[in-house]
Amino acid sequence: MKVEVSDWVQAKTNNGELIHGFIDAVDEAQRMANVIVVKSDNEESIGKPIAVREQWLRKLPEYAIEDEGSIQSLIDVALSTRDEQWFNELTEKLTTIQRNTHTGNNKPVAYPSSTNQLGYPV
């Protein structure tokens, strides 16, 4: 399977950990990918890069983010992985969506009730 930087994947590591994350580097010569872990059954791995063989990766389908709740969740991921560029892109997209859903009376639309990755209200 061909994977590229920024692809979202699931995998099982050589230590048997189940991980979910995105690729930030690919070594085609060794058929390895560096995955930034967003979810794992080993909490110590979350937020850290892990090298995984390409054959152990399962590419996840692309997901279109068009609603405030999804973007806010991804902002949480960007913060937890300290990805400033992605955070800025998501924040810009969230601002654009909020402007487009503006009610016309010069007051911003209230945030919908949602929670962050830890289950706390935002």
N, C-alpha and C positions, 0 to 999 in steps of 0.2 A: 504494500500500500504506500502511496506517495503522500507524505505529509509536508506541510509548509509552516513557516513561522506564522504565528497567530491562530493556527487551527486549534479548536477545542477538542480534547481527547479524553478518553478513559483508558486506563491500563492497569496491569498487574506488574509490580516491580519484581526484580530478582529476589527480594526479601519477602515476597508474598503480599505486600501492601496493595490495597485497591486504591487507586488515585484518580482524581478528576481534575483537569487543569488545562492550561494552554501552552503551546509550544513557543519557546523564545529563541531556540537555536536548533539547527539540524546539521549533523555530520553525515553527509551522504556516503563518504568513503567507508565509515564503520557502521553505517545503517543504524545510527543512534539519534535520538532526539532529546533535547533538554526540555523538561516539562516543569512549569511553575505550578505547584500543587495548590489547588483551591479547596478541595475536599479530599479527605482520606480517612481510612479506618485507623490510621496512626496519627493522632493529633499533632505530634511533634513535627510531622512532615509538612503541615499546612503553611503556605507562604514561602516554602523553600524550593529550590530547583532540584530535580532528580533526573538523572540520565536513564533513558528507557530505550530498549531495542525497538526498532520500527515495527517488527512483527508482533510485538505485544501491545501495540496501540490500536485503539478503535476510535476512528474519527467520528465526532458527533455531528449531527446535522446543523446547518447554519440556522441561526435564530435572528429574526428581524426584531429589533428593539424599537418599538414605536409608542410605548406608553410610559407614563411617569414612574410607575411602580417598578417596572423592569429596569429602567435606567438608574433609579435610586439603588436598587440591589447591586447592579454592576458597579456603581460608584463605590459601594462598600467593598467590593472585591478589589477595585483599583487602589483603594486606600490600604487595604490589608496587605497587598503585594507591593505597595509603595511605587506604583507605576504612575508617575506624575503626568506624562503625556496622555495616557489613556484617561486619567481622571479629568484632565482639561477638556478632552474631546467629549467625554460623557456629560460634563457640566455644561458645555456649550450646547449640546443637543437637548439637554433638559431645559435650558433657558429658552431655546427656540420653541420647543413644544409648549411650554407654559405661555409664551407670547401668543402662539397660535390658538390656544384655548382661552384666551383673555375674553372676559365677558362684555367688554365694550364700555364699562363704566369706570375705567381707569383704576380698577382694583384687581389685583391678581387673583386667580382662582385658587381656592384653598387646597392644600395638599390632601390627597386622599389618605385615609388611615392605612398605614402599612408598617411593616417591621423590617429591621435590618437582619443580617445573617445570624445574629445572636438571639433573635427573637424579641428584641427590645423595640418599642414604638419609636418612630422617627418623626 
